[in-house]
């Protein structure tokens, strides 16, 4: 039978922070250049084994930048969450079963 483990308070705080990130977009915002001058911005990311590049319309630049920052923040929180959960598993006595005596 599997026992289910729930995150402690710090783990729950991290999950709550993840849920508060309003926009997440994977990738990096880069300048699009032609002839040495900047002609716009593009979103670059790795998808399905290939580099995907997408033009960012001027009215979406702010949202896309917020999204890439949100994604970076999310991934940072994921690492913290995993470290927290691993620490719970490796804590002394975490895998020790208590012996019960029958009376």
C-alpha positions in Angstrom: 0.0 0.0 0.0 1.4 3.4 -0.9 1.4 6.2 1.7 0.7 9.6 0.5 2.9 12.5 1.6 1.7 16.1 1.5 4.0 19.1 1.4 4.9 20.8 4.6 4.2 24.5 5.2 7.1 25.7 3.1 6.2 23.4 0.3 2.6 24.7 0.4 4.0 28.3 0.3 6.0 27.5 -2.8 3.0 26.0 -4.5 1.0 29.1 -3.7 3.7 31.3 -5.2 3.6 29.2 -8.3 -0.1 29.7 -8.6 0.2 33.5 -8.3 2.4 33.9 -11.4 0.0 35.6 -13.9 1.7 34.9 -17.2 4.2 32.2 -18.2 5.9 32.0 -21.6 8.8 29.6 -22.3 11.7 31.1 -24.2 13.9 34.1 -24.5 13.2 37.6 -26.0 15.8 38.6 -28.6 16.3 41.4 -31.0 15.6 40.8 -34.6 18.3 42.4 -36.7 18.6 43.2 -40.4 21.6 44.9 -41.9 23.0 45.6 -38.4 20.0 47.5 -37.1 17.2 46.3 -34.8 14.0 45.7 -36.7 11.9 44.2 -33.9 11.8 41.5 -31.3 11.4 37.8 -31.5 10.7 34.9 -29.0 13.1 32.0 -29.3 12.5 28.6 -27.7 13.3 24.9 -28.1 10.2 22.9 -29.1 9.8 19.4 -30.4 13.6 19.0 -31.0 13.9 22.3 -33.0 14.5 25.9 -32.3 11.3 27.9 -32.8 11.4 31.6 -33.5 8.3 33.8 -33.4 7.9 37.5 -34.1 6.5 39.5 -31.2 4.1 42.2 -32.3 4.8 45.6 -30.7 1.6 45.6 -28.7 2.6 42.2 -27.1 6.2 43.0 -26.1 5.4 43.9 -22.5 3.2 40.8 -22.0 5.8 38.4 -23.6 8.6 39.9 -21.5 6.4 39.4 -18.3 5.7 35.9 -19.5 9.3 34.9 -19.9 10.1 36.4 -16.5 7.2 34.5 -15.0 8.4 31.2 -16.6 11.9 31.8 -15.2 10.4 32.5 -11.7 8.2 29.4 -12.0 11.2 27.2 -12.9 13.1 28.6 -9.9 10.2 27.8 -7.6 10.1 24.3 -9.1 13.7 23.7 -8.1 13.0 25.0 -4.6 10.0 22.8 -4.3 11.8 19.7 -5.4 14.7 20.4 -3.0 12.2 20.9 -0.2 10.4 17.6 -0.9 13.7 15.7 -1.2 14.8 17.2 2.2 11.6 15.8 3.7 12.4 12.3 2.3 16.0 12.3 3.5 15.2 13.8 6.9 16.4 11.4 9.7 13.8 8.9 10.6 11.6 9.6 7.6 11.6 6.0 6.4 11.6 4.3 9.8 8.4 2.5 10.7 7.3 2.6 14.3 6.9 -0.7 15.9 3.5 -1.2 17.5 3.1 -3.6 20.3 -0.2 -5.4 20.9 -1.7 -5.2 24.3 
